[in-house]
Amino acid sequence: MFGGAHASTSEECDGARVHPEIGGCGSIGENSFAMTVGGGLDWNATPHIGLRLFQAEYFMTNFASVRENGARISTGVVFRF
């Protein structure tokens, strides 16, 4: 899959936490390209219930020109309606 990701952060402005030396308070956000590739294997126990034996994925984002790489491995029960 190819798409986008959004990250944001904020600093509370309650008088005691305002830090002018680091930019004060407020919020910032950034949008980025995101990508996920992967696959898995299901075993169908019945027509409506299966077991996901494994699913493995690689995902990548690119915020502020810094590429972040990650991986997911999962398993579970699949219900089909």
BAMAR-790237 format. One record per atom (N, C-alpha, C): residue in three letters; x, y, z. Coordinates in steps of 0.05 Angstrom, whole numbers, padded with zeros to 5 digits, always signed. Layout:
BAMAR-790237
alaXYZ...
//
This chain:
BAMAR-790237
met+00017-00023+00000met+00000+00000+00000met+00018+00025+00000phe+00008+00045-00013phe+00022+00070-00014phe+00003+00092-00005gly+00012+00112+00010gly-00006+00133+00019gly+00009+00154+00034gly-00004+00164+00055gly+00007+00186+00070gly+00005+00181+00100ala+00021+00195+00115ala+00021+00193+00145ala+00022+00222+00155his+00011+00226+00179his+00011+00253+00191his+00022+00250+00220ala+00040+00268+00227ala+00050+00268+00255ala+00047+00297+00265ser+00040+00299+00291ser+00037+00325+00303ser+00046+00324+00332thr+00053+00347+00343thr+00061+00350+00371thr+00052+00377+00380ser+00048+00380+00406ser+00039+00406+00417ser+00051+00410+00445glu+00052+00436+00453glu+00062+00444+00479glu+00040+00461+00492glu+00032+00454+00516glu+00011+00468+00530glu+00020+00496+00538cys+00002+00515+00538cys+00008+00543+00545cys-00007+00550+00571asp+00004+00541+00593asp-00010+00547+00619asp+00006+00567+00636gly+00023+00583+00624gly+00038+00603+00639gly+00063+00592+00652ala+00062+00570+00665ala+00085+00559+00679ala+00102+00542+00660arg+00091+00534+00638arg+00106+00516+00619arg+00115+00530+00594val+00113+00556+00592val+00121+00571+00568val+00152+00574+00569his+00165+00564+00548his+00194+00564+00546his+00202+00580+00521pro+00206+00606+00523pro+00214+00622+00499pro+00239+00613+00486glu+00258+00601+00501glu+00283+00593+00490glu+00281+00569+00471ile+00259+00554+00472ile+00255+00532+00454ile+00230+00536+00436gly+00222+00561+00433gly+00200+00567+00414gly+00173+00571+00427gly+00171+00571+00453gly+00145+00576+00466gly+00126+00553+00466cys+00101+00559+00462cys+00081+00538+00462cys+00065+00538+00436gly+00050+00518+00431gly+00034+00515+00406gly+00036+00487+00396ser+00031+00484+00370ser+00031+00457+00358ser+00043+00459+00330ile+00054+00436+00322ile+00065+00434+00294ile+00055+00407+00283gly+00054+00405+00257gly+00047+00380+00244gly+00061+00377+00217glu+00063+00353+00208glu+00076+00348+00182glu+00063+00324+00169asn+00060+00325+00143asn+00050+00303+00127asn+00074+00290+00113ser+00072+00263+00107ser+00094+00249+00096ser+00084+00226+00078phe+00100+00218+00059phe+00095+00194+00044phe+00098+00169+00062ala+00081+00149+00059ala+00083+00125+00074ala+00078+00101+00056met+00090+00078+00063met+00088+00054+00046met+00089+00030+00064thr+00073+00010+00057thr+00073-00016+00071thr+00072-00038+00050val+00089-00058+00054val+00088-00082+00037val+00090-00107+00055gly+00076-00128+00047gly+00077-00152+00064gly+00059-00174+00053gly+00056-00194+00069gly+00039-00217+00062gly+00035-00235+00086gly+00019-00256+00081gly+00014-00274+00103gly+00002-00300+00093leu-00006-00317+00113leu-00017-00343+00106leu-00040-00348+00126asp-00064-00354+00114asp-00088-00362+00129asp-00094-00391+00125trp-00104-00404+00146trp-00114-00431+00145trp-00144-00430+00151asn-00161-00439+00133asn-00189-00438+00136asn-00199-00463+00151ala-00207-00460+00176ala-00217-00482+00192ala-00246-00489+00183thr-00262-00469+00178thr-00290-00472+00169thr-00293-00450+00147pro-00316-00450+00133pro-00321-00428+00114pro-00321-00400+00126his-00327-00398+00153his-00330-00372+00165his-00308-00365+00186ile-00292-00385+00193ile-00271-00381+00213ile-00245-00391+00203gly-00224-00376+00206gly-00197-00384+00198gly-00176-00375+00218leu-00153-00386+00215leu-00130-00378+00231leu-00110-00363+00214arg-00102-00340+00221arg-00080-00326+00208arg-00054-00337+00220leu-00041-00355+00206leu-00017-00367+00217leu+00005-00347+00221phe+00008-00329+00202phe+00027-00306+00205phe+00020-00285+00185gln+00028-00261+00191gln+00027-00238+00173gln+00051-00221+00179ala+00067-00215+00159ala+00092-00200+00162ala+00090-00175+00144glu+00098-00152+00154glu+00097-00127+00139glu+00121-00110+00144tyr+00130-00096+00124tyr+00150-00075+00126tyr+00136-00049+00121phe+00142-00029+00138phe+00130-00002+00133phe+00151+00019+00135met+00147+00041+00120met+00166+00062+00118met+00152+00089+00117thr+00162+00109+00132thr+00153+00137+00130thr+00178+00154+00126asn+00174+00179+00118asn+00196+00197+00112asn+00189+00225+00122phe+00192+00229+00148phe+00186+00256+00160phe+00212+00272+00162ala+00211+00297+00154ala+00233+00316+00156ala+00258+00305+00143ser+00255+00292+00120ser+00277+00280+00105ser+00292+00258+00120val+00279+00246+00140val+00290+00224+00155val+00273+00199+00151arg+00284+00179+00139arg+00269+00154+00133arg+00267+00137+00159glu+00243+00129+00165glu+00238+00111+00188glu+00228+00084+00177asn+00242+00063+00185asn+00235+00036+00176asn+00224+00020+00200gly+00205+00003+00195gly+00194-00014+00216gly+00184-00040+00205ala+00177-00058+00223ala+00167-00084+00215ala+00145-00093+00235arg+00126-00108+00225arg+00105-00119+00241arg+00102-00149+00235ile+00098-00165+00255ile+00092-00193+00252ile+00068-00198+00270ser+00047-00211+00258ser+00023-00216+00274ser+00011-00243+00267thr-00007-00252+00284thr-00023-00276+00281thr-00050-00271+00293gly-00070-00288+00287gly-00096-00284+00299gly-00117-00302+00287val-00142-00295+00294val-00166-00309+00285val-00180-00291+00264val-00190-00303+00242val-00203-00289+00221val-00232-00298+00220phe-00251-00279+00222phe-00280-00284+00219phe-00289-00273+00193arg-00303-00290+00177arg-00313-00282+00151arg-00344-00283+00152phe-00356-00261+00141phe-00386-00260+00141phe-00396-00259+00113
//
